[in-house]
Amino acid sequence: MLLNDLTLPDGIRVLGTLDRTVNGVSLDSRTVGPGFLYAALPGANVHGASFAAPLVAQGLRAVLTDEAGLAIVREAAEAEGISLADVTFLVIEEPRAHLGGIAAQVYGTDPVAPSLLGITGTNGKTTTTYLVDGLLRALGRTTGVIGTVATLIAGERLPSARTTPEAPELHSLLARMRARGVDDCAMEVSSHALHQHRVDGVFFDVVGFTNLTQDHLDYHPTMRDYFEAKALLFTPRFARTGAIVLADDWARELAAEAPIPVVTISREESDRPDWHVTGESGSDFVLVGPAGERIVARSPLPGDFNVMNTALALVLLVLHGVAPEDLAPVAASFDVAVPGRMEVVHPEAPRVVVDYSHTSDALEKVLHGLRESSPLVVVFGAGGDRDPLKRPLMGAAAARHADVIIVTDDNPRSEDPATIRAAVLLGVQAEIAAGNARVRSTAVHEIGDRAAAIAAGVEAAGASGTLLVAGKGHETGQTVGNIVHPFDDREQTRAAIAHVLSR
């Protein structure tokens, strides 16, 4: 399409001709192709405009940026002898805030094709997204998934760099899905994405809220800021209707104040939910609706928290227009495998589960779901350059539920790994000292080397116990400093078990 065909935001300054074809948008200088509009945005460390002059020399002819970015491009072009005479600049304050709307026009994003179902919350986004996808596929729909683990387009798997892609990539993916005949796409929506305008220009038919617990306070100043970012998804700008699991006070506040129609889900009758989860027996449950609808269901994933994730997925589909009687044949029999989410990598002797749980609430719920195991061993750490306040809380959660605790390194990033481990251990020891541990003789070990920690966990679990390896889930690398080293908890666990069994 031509730049002249775009509906540009008020206040934008155009330098150059709008009679120019644009067939793609990118804010990553490495992915700019012929005919692209390059979004040169201010970044945390460097302005994207710093990379624009070399792109102009290679044929770039359209740039979206701010006044500071324009000055950077002009200075670099002059220094390098690059002419800007044939380049169109779209200059506006806060260009990121307008990027999604422009990308939606360039890629022709259609809110109907594919129809979008969005899930937000602290824990359970990935799992619920996969549950929604599994139900839709069981109903014969052609589906897509966008999230932390991967992007799926009609069965084709693409890697994911972040939970929610940047706006240009997101709209490009939706265009590809439409071309592939995808009916419905289940998508994770992070607080970062909402705050950073990554989902601008996108409209969701239905949205879901899992819970809100402490996380990402390295980015959001307070829990209130974190909540308000999440709550943006439940506004007419982004969604038609929504479903909220009444898991905490934040969820109750959202249910009371959301400016779009919402329904609530709870296993507690005292919550007076629209959809009541009842008749639980392990992974089996009954979902009772506001008009007396009954859906007999089974969570295909272990853990009582996954009952609520499954209930949310079912309600989202009802809101999406699927009749409860049409869900009935699949609700109790559909199957889903979510990489790194309660993934059983060894069924017994010992049983080993790998899970992405990297908050205190998630760790507590997973360990509680494995509470019948004895001994119950957990190997976990905490990420560097992330919310430091949650580290002792994670340690305390482990102490309340596990018989053997092995604190190790997660992704230390730029921080000192020993300092991170010490913060986690502080929470463990405080909980034990207070008498709140599962057993007073809880064994606590500190093993920085994650592979060695996993091997020790296998040994501690023995033939009859369960080992939970928590924190990294599906990840295939460990970030130490600025280097990502190959590391997969699942592979390391299988190797450790094979070593033990070979003796």
C-alpha positions as CSV (number, residue, x, y, z in Angstrom):
1,M,0.0,0.0,0.0
2,L,1.0,3.7,-0.3
3,L,2.0,5.8,2.7
4,N,-0.7,8.1,1.3
5,D,-3.3,5.5,2.0
6,L,-2.5,5.3,5.7
7,T,-4.7,7.2,8.2
8,L,-1.9,8.9,10.1
9,P,-2.2,10.2,13.7
10,D,-2.9,13.8,14.4
11,G,0.3,15.8,15.0
12,I,2.5,13.8,12.8
13,R,5.1,15.7,10.7
14,V,5.7,14.4,7.2
15,L,9.0,15.1,5.5
16,G,9.1,13.8,1.9
17,T,6.5,12.3,-0.3
18,L,3.7,10.0,0.8
19,D,3.5,8.6,-2.7
20,R,5.6,5.7,-1.7
21,T,4.8,2.0,-1.5
22,V,5.2,0.3,1.9
23,N,4.8,-3.5,2.3
24,G,6.1,-4.1,5.7
25,V,7.0,-2.6,9.1
26,S,9.9,-3.3,11.5
27,L,11.5,-1.8,14.5
28,D,14.4,-4.2,14.3
29,S,17.1,-2.9,11.9
30,R,18.2,-6.5,11.3
31,T,14.8,-7.5,9.8
32,V,14.1,-4.4,7.6
33,G,13.4,-5.6,4.0
34,P,12.8,-3.8,0.7
35,G,9.8,-1.5,0.8
36,F,9.7,-1.5,4.6
37,L,8.9,1.3,7.0
38,Y,11.6,1.3,9.7
39,A,10.3,2.4,13.1
40,A,13.3,4.1,14.7
41,L,12.3,4.2,18.3
42,P,14.0,5.4,21.5
43,G,15.4,2.5,23.5
44,A,16.7,1.9,27.0
45,N,20.3,2.0,25.8
46,V,20.4,3.3,22.3
47,H,18.0,5.1,19.9
48,G,16.9,3.0,17.0
49,A,17.6,5.9,14.7
50,S,21.3,5.1,15.2
51,F,20.9,2.3,12.8
52,A,18.9,4.1,10.2
53,A,21.6,5.8,8.0
54,P,23.2,2.4,6.9
55,L,19.7,1.2,6.1
56,V,19.1,4.2,3.9
57,A,22.4,3.5,2.1
58,Q,21.0,0.0,1.4
59,G,17.7,1.3,0.0
60,L,15.5,2.2,3.0
61,R,13.0,4.9,2.0
62,A,10.6,5.4,4.9
63,V,11.3,6.0,8.6
64,L,8.9,6.6,11.6
65,T,10.7,8.3,14.4
66,D,10.6,11.3,16.8
67,E,12.4,14.6,16.6
68,A,15.5,13.2,18.5
69,G,15.6,10.3,16.1
70,L,15.4,12.6,13.1
71,A,18.4,14.6,14.4
72,I,20.4,11.4,14.9
73,V,19.7,10.2,11.4
74,R,20.6,13.5,9.8
75,E,23.8,13.8,11.8
76,A,24.9,10.2,10.9
77,A,24.0,10.7,7.2
78,E,25.9,13.9,7.0
79,A,29.0,12.3,8.6
80,E,28.8,9.3,6.3
81,G,28.0,11.2,3.1
82,I,24.5,9.5,2.8
83,S,21.8,11.4,1.0
84,L,18.4,11.6,2.7
85,A,16.7,13.4,-0.3
86,D,14.7,10.3,-1.3
87,V,13.6,9.3,2.2
88,T,10.2,10.0,3.8
89,F,10.2,10.7,7.5
90,L,7.1,10.4,9.7
91,V,8.0,12.3,12.8
92,I,5.9,12.3,15.9
93,E,6.3,12.4,19.7
94,E,6.2,8.9,21.2
95,P,6.2,7.0,17.9
96,R,5.8,3.7,19.7
97,A,2.3,4.7,20.8
98,H,1.3,5.0,17.1
99,L,3.3,2.0,15.7
100,G,0.6,-0.6,16.3
101,G,-2.1,1.4,14.5
102,I,0.2,2.0,11.5
103,A,1.3,-1.7,11.3
104,A,-2.3,-2.9,11.5
105,Q,-3.1,-0.8,8.4
106,V,0.0,-1.9,6.5
107,Y,-0.7,-5.6,7.2
108,G,-4.5,-5.3,6.8
109,T,-5.2,-6.8,10.2
110,D,-8.8,-8.0,10.4
111,P,-10.4,-8.5,13.9
112,V,-12.5,-11.3,12.4
113,A,-9.8,-13.3,10.6
114,P,-8.4,-14.8,12.7
115,S,-10.7,-14.2,15.7
116,L,-8.6,-13.5,18.8
117,L,-8.8,-14.9,22.3
118,G,-6.4,-13.2,24.7
119,I,-5.2,-14.4,28.1
120,T,-3.4,-12.3,30.7
121,G,-2.4,-12.7,34.4
122,T,0.7,-13.5,36.3
123,N,0.6,-17.3,36.2
124,G,-1.2,-19.7,33.8
125,K,-1.2,-17.6,30.6
126,T,0.7,-20.1,28.6
127,T,-1.2,-23.1,29.9
128,T,-4.6,-21.5,29.4
129,T,-3.6,-20.5,25.9
130,Y,-2.7,-24.1,25.0
131,L,-5.9,-25.3,26.7
132,V,-8.0,-22.9,24.5
133,D,-6.1,-24.1,21.5
134,G,-6.6,-27.8,22.3
135,L,-10.3,-27.3,22.7
136,L,-10.6,-25.4,19.5
137,R,-8.7,-28.1,17.6
138,A,-10.9,-30.8,19.1
139,L,-13.8,-28.9,17.7
140,G,-12.3,-29.0,14.3
141,R,-11.1,-25.4,14.0
142,T,-7.9,-24.3,12.3
143,T,-5.9,-22.5,15.0
144,G,-3.0,-20.3,15.9
145,V,-1.1,-19.6,19.1
146,I,1.0,-16.7,20.1
147,G,2.9,-16.9,23.3
148,T,6.0,-17.5,25.4
149,V,6.8,-21.0,24.3
150,A,6.2,-20.7,20.5
151,T,4.0,-19.3,17.8
152,L,1.9,-21.8,16.0
153,I,0.2,-21.2,12.7
154,A,-2.1,-24.0,11.5
155,G,0.3,-26.5,13.1
156,E,3.5,-24.9,11.9
157,R,5.8,-24.0,14.9
158,L,7.8,-20.8,15.0
159,P,10.1,-19.7,17.8
160,S,9.0,-17.0,20.2
161,A,11.4,-14.3,21.4
162,R,9.0,-12.9,24.0
163,T,5.6,-13.5,25.5
164,T,3.9,-11.0,23.2
165,P,5.6,-9.9,20.0
166,E,6.3,-6.3,19.1
167,A,3.5,-4.6,17.2
168,P,4.9,-5.0,13.7
169,E,5.7,-8.6,14.2
170,L,2.4,-9.3,15.8
171,H,0.4,-7.8,12.9
172,S,2.6,-9.6,10.4
173,L,1.9,-12.9,12.1
174,L,-1.9,-12.2,12.1
175,A,-1.6,-11.5,8.3
176,R,0.2,-14.9,7.8
177,M,-2.5,-16.6,9.9
178,R,-5.3,-15.1,7.8
179,A,-3.5,-16.3,4.6
180,R,-3.2,-19.8,6.1
181,G,-6.9,-20.0,6.9
182,V,-6.6,-19.8,10.7
183,D,-10.0,-19.4,12.3
184,D,-9.1,-18.6,15.8
185,C,-5.8,-17.6,17.6
186,A,-5.2,-17.9,21.3
187,M,-2.7,-15.3,22.5
188,E,-0.8,-14.5,25.7
189,V,-0.9,-10.8,26.5
190,S,1.7,-9.6,29.0
191,S,1.7,-6.4,31.1
192,H,4.8,-5.3,29.3
193,A,3.0,-5.6,26.0
194,L,0.1,-3.6,27.1
195,H,2.2,-0.9,28.6
196,Q,4.6,-0.8,25.6
197,H,1.8,-0.6,23.0
198,R,2.7,-4.0,21.5
199,V,-1.0,-5.0,21.1
200,D,-2.2,-1.6,19.7
201,G,-4.3,-2.1,16.6
202,V,-5.5,-5.5,17.8
203,F,-9.0,-6.4,18.9
204,F,-9.9,-9.5,20.9
205,D,-13.3,-11.2,20.8
206,V,-12.8,-12.5,24.3
207,V,-10.2,-12.0,27.0
208,G,-9.3,-14.0,30.1
209,F,-7.7,-13.1,33.5
210,T,-6.0,-15.9,35.5
211,N,-4.6,-14.2,38.6
212,L,-2.3,-11.5,39.8
213,T,0.6,-12.1,42.2
214,Q,3.9,-10.5,42.7
215,D,6.2,-10.4,39.7
216,H,7.8,-7.9,37.3
217,L,8.3,-5.3,40.0
218,D,11.6,-4.6,38.4
219,Y,9.6,-3.1,35.6
220,H,6.4,-1.9,37.2
221,P,6.9,0.5,40.2
222,T,4.1,-1.0,42.3
223,M,1.6,-3.8,42.2
224,R,-1.0,-1.2,41.4
225,D,0.9,-0.2,38.3
226,Y,1.2,-3.9,37.4
227,F,-2.5,-4.4,37.8
228,E,-3.5,-1.3,35.9
229,A,-1.3,-2.5,32.9
230,K,-3.1,-5.9,32.9
231,A,-6.5,-4.2,33.3
232,L,-6.0,-2.3,30.0
233,L,-6.9,-5.5,28.2
234,F,-10.4,-5.4,29.7
235,T,-11.3,-2.2,28.0
236,P,-13.4,-1.4,24.9
237,R,-10.2,-0.4,23.1
238,F,-9.0,-4.0,23.1
239,A,-11.8,-6.4,23.8
240,R,-15.5,-7.2,23.4
241,T,-16.0,-9.3,26.6
242,G,-14.1,-11.2,29.2
243,A,-13.9,-13.9,31.9
244,I,-12.1,-13.5,35.2
245,V,-11.0,-16.2,37.6
246,L,-11.7,-14.9,41.1
247,A,-8.3,-16.0,42.4
248,D,-7.4,-12.9,44.4
249,D,-8.5,-9.4,45.4
250,W,-7.0,-7.9,42.2
251,A,-9.3,-10.2,40.2
252,R,-12.3,-9.2,42.2
253,E,-11.4,-5.5,41.6
254,L,-11.2,-6.1,37.9
255,A,-14.5,-8.0,37.9
256,A,-16.2,-5.0,39.7
257,E,-14.7,-2.2,37.6
258,A,-14.0,-3.6,34.1
259,P,-15.7,-1.3,31.5
260,I,-16.6,-4.3,29.3
261,P,-19.0,-7.1,30.1
262,V,-17.3,-9.8,32.1
263,V,-18.3,-13.1,33.8
264,T,-16.6,-14.6,36.8
265,I,-15.3,-18.1,37.6
266,S,-14.6,-19.6,41.1
267,R,-14.7,-22.9,43.0
268,E,-16.1,-21.0,46.0
269,E,-19.8,-20.5,46.2
270,S,-19.3,-17.6,48.5
271,D,-17.8,-15.7,45.6
272,R,-21.2,-15.9,43.9
273,P,-19.5,-16.6,40.5
274,D,-21.3,-16.7,37.2
275,W,-19.5,-20.0,36.5
276,H,-19.0,-22.4,39.4
277,V,-16.4,-25.1,39.5
278,T,-17.8,-28.0,41.5
279,G,-17.7,-31.8,41.9
280,E,-13.9,-31.9,41.8
281,S,-12.2,-35.3,41.9
282,G,-8.6,-35.0,40.9
283,S,-8.6,-33.5,37.4
284,D,-12.3,-34.1,36.9
285,F,-14.8,-31.4,37.6
286,V,-18.2,-29.9,36.6
287,L,-18.6,-26.4,35.4
288,V,-22.0,-24.9,36.2
289,G,-23.1,-21.8,34.3
290,P,-25.4,-18.9,35.2
291,A,-28.4,-20.4,33.4
292,G,-27.8,-23.8,34.9
293,E,-25.5,-25.0,32.0
294,R,-23.5,-28.0,33.1
295,I,-20.2,-29.0,31.4
296,V,-18.6,-32.2,32.7
297,A,-14.9,-31.7,32.1
298,R,-11.4,-33.0,32.8
299,S,-8.2,-31.0,33.0
300,P,-5.6,-32.8,30.7
301,L,-2.8,-31.4,32.9
302,P,-2.0,-32.3,36.5
303,G,-2.4,-30.0,39.4
304,D,-5.6,-28.6,41.0
305,F,-4.6,-25.1,39.7
306,N,-5.0,-26.5,36.2
307,V,-8.6,-27.3,36.9
308,M,-9.2,-23.5,37.1
309,N,-7.1,-22.9,34.0
310,T,-9.2,-25.5,32.1
311,A,-12.4,-23.9,33.5
312,L,-11.3,-20.5,32.2
313,A,-10.5,-22.0,28.8
314,L,-14.0,-23.5,28.6
315,V,-15.8,-20.3,29.6
316,L,-13.8,-18.3,27.1
317,L,-15.0,-20.6,24.4
318,V,-18.6,-20.2,25.5
319,L,-18.2,-16.4,25.4
320,H,-16.6,-16.9,22.0
321,G,-19.9,-18.4,20.8
322,V,-19.4,-22.2,21.3
323,A,-22.5,-23.7,22.8
324,P,-22.0,-25.6,26.0
325,E,-23.6,-28.7,24.5
326,D,-21.1,-28.6,21.7
327,L,-18.2,-28.4,24.2
328,A,-19.6,-31.4,26.2
329,P,-18.2,-34.1,23.8
330,V,-14.6,-32.7,24.0
331,A,-14.4,-31.1,27.5
332,A,-13.8,-34.4,29.3
333,S,-11.5,-36.0,26.7
334,F,-9.4,-33.4,24.9
335,D,-5.6,-33.7,25.3
336,V,-2.9,-31.0,25.6
337,A,0.8,-31.0,26.1
338,V,2.4,-27.7,27.2
339,P,6.2,-27.7,26.9
340,G,7.8,-26.9,30.3
341,R,4.4,-26.6,32.2
342,M,3.9,-29.5,34.6
343,E,5.8,-31.6,32.0
344,V,6.5,-35.1,33.3
345,V,9.9,-35.9,31.8
346,H,10.2,-39.2,33.8
347,P,7.1,-40.9,35.1
348,E,8.5,-42.9,38.0
349,A,11.6,-44.1,40.0
350,P,11.8,-41.1,40.5
351,R,9.0,-39.1,39.0
352,V,10.3,-35.8,37.6
353,V,8.3,-32.8,36.7
354,V,9.7,-29.7,34.9
355,D,7.7,-26.5,35.3
356,Y,8.2,-22.8,34.4
357,S,7.0,-21.6,37.9
358,H,9.2,-18.6,38.7
359,T,7.1,-16.7,41.2
360,S,6.3,-17.6,44.8
361,D,2.6,-18.2,44.0
362,A,3.3,-20.4,41.0
363,L,5.9,-22.4,42.9
364,E,3.5,-22.9,45.9
365,K,0.7,-24.1,43.7
366,V,2.9,-26.6,41.8
367,L,4.4,-28.0,45.0
368,H,1.0,-28.2,46.6
369,G,-0.2,-30.2,43.6
370,L,2.6,-32.7,44.2
371,R,2.1,-32.8,48.0
372,E,1.3,-36.5,48.1
373,S,4.8,-37.4,47.0
374,S,7.4,-38.5,49.5
375,P,10.1,-37.3,49.5
376,L,9.2,-34.2,47.5
377,V,12.4,-32.6,46.2
378,V,12.6,-29.2,44.5
379,V,15.4,-27.7,42.5
380,F,15.0,-24.0,41.7
381,G,16.5,-20.5,41.7
382,A,15.6,-17.0,40.8
383,G,16.4,-14.9,37.8
384,G,18.8,-12.0,37.8
385,D,17.9,-8.5,36.8
386,R,14.3,-9.2,37.8
387,D,12.1,-8.4,40.8
388,P,14.5,-9.1,43.8
389,L,11.6,-8.9,46.3
390,K,10.2,-12.2,45.2
391,R,13.3,-14.2,45.9
392,P,12.8,-14.8,49.7
393,L,9.1,-15.4,49.0
394,M,10.0,-18.2,46.6
395,G,12.3,-19.7,49.2
396,A,9.6,-19.6,51.8
397,A,7.1,-21.3,49.4
398,A,9.6,-24.1,48.8
399,A,10.1,-24.6,52.6
400,R,6.4,-24.9,53.2
401,H,6.0,-27.8,50.9
402,A,9.2,-29.6,50.0
403,D,11.1,-32.2,52.0
404,V,14.4,-31.5,50.2
405,I,15.3,-28.0,48.8
406,I,18.1,-27.4,46.4
407,V,18.7,-23.8,45.6
408,T,20.6,-23.3,42.4
409,D,21.1,-20.7,39.6
410,D,18.4,-19.8,37.2
411,N,19.3,-17.1,34.7
412,P,21.6,-14.9,36.8
413,R,22.1,-12.5,33.9
414,S,24.3,-9.5,35.0
415,E,23.9,-10.2,38.8
416,D,26.2,-12.2,41.1
417,P,24.6,-15.7,41.2
418,A,25.7,-16.2,44.9
419,T,23.9,-13.0,45.9
420,I,20.7,-14.3,44.3
421,R,20.9,-17.7,45.9
422,A,21.5,-16.0,49.3
423,A,18.3,-14.1,49.0
424,V,16.3,-17.2,48.2
425,L,18.0,-19.1,51.0
426,L,17.1,-16.3,53.4
427,G,13.4,-17.0,52.8
428,V,13.9,-20.8,53.2
429,Q,15.7,-20.5,56.5
430,A,13.2,-17.9,57.9
431,E,10.3,-20.2,57.1
432,I,12.1,-23.2,58.7
433,A,13.0,-21.1,61.8
434,A,9.3,-20.1,62.2
435,G,8.3,-23.7,62.2
436,N,6.3,-23.4,59.0
437,A,8.2,-25.9,56.9
438,R,6.6,-29.1,55.7
439,V,8.9,-31.1,58.0
440,R,11.2,-29.6,60.7
441,S,14.1,-31.7,59.3
442,T,13.8,-30.2,55.8
443,A,17.1,-30.7,54.0
444,V,18.4,-27.5,52.4
445,H,21.3,-27.5,49.9
446,E,23.0,-24.7,47.8
447,I,24.4,-26.0,44.5
448,G,25.2,-23.2,42.0
449,D,25.8,-25.4,39.0
450,R,22.3,-26.1,37.7
451,A,23.2,-29.4,36.1
452,A,24.9,-30.6,39.3
453,A,21.8,-29.5,41.3
454,I,19.5,-31.4,39.1
455,A,21.7,-34.5,39.4
456,A,21.6,-34.1,43.2
457,G,17.8,-33.7,43.0
458,V,17.5,-37.0,41.2
459,E,19.6,-38.7,43.8
460,A,17.5,-37.2,46.7
461,A,14.2,-38.2,45.2
462,G,15.3,-41.8,44.9
463,A,13.1,-44.5,43.5
464,S,9.9,-43.5,45.3
465,G,10.0,-39.7,45.4
466,T,9.2,-36.8,43.1
467,L,11.5,-34.1,41.8
468,L,10.3,-30.8,40.7
469,V,12.8,-28.8,38.6
470,A,11.3,-25.3,38.6
471,G,11.9,-21.9,37.0
472,K,13.0,-22.3,33.4
473,G,10.5,-24.8,32.0
474,H,10.7,-24.8,28.2
475,E,13.8,-22.6,28.0
476,T,16.8,-24.1,26.1
477,G,19.4,-21.6,27.4
478,Q,20.8,-20.2,30.6
479,T,21.8,-16.6,30.6
480,V,25.0,-15.8,32.5
481,G,26.2,-12.3,32.0
482,N,25.6,-11.5,28.3
483,I,26.0,-15.0,27.1
484,V,23.2,-17.6,26.6
485,H,24.6,-21.0,27.3
486,P,22.8,-24.1,25.9
487,F,20.8,-25.6,28.8
488,D,17.5,-27.4,28.9
489,D,16.2,-28.6,32.2
490,R,14.4,-31.5,30.5
491,E,17.5,-32.8,28.8
492,Q,19.7,-32.3,31.9
493,T,17.1,-34.3,33.9
494,R,17.0,-37.2,31.5
495,A,20.7,-37.3,31.4
496,A,20.9,-37.4,35.2
497,I,18.3,-40.1,35.4
498,A,20.1,-42.2,32.8
499,H,23.3,-41.9,34.7
500,V,21.7,-43.1,37.9
501,L,19.9,-45.9,36.2
502,S,23.1,-47.1,34.5
503,R,24.9,-47.7,37.8
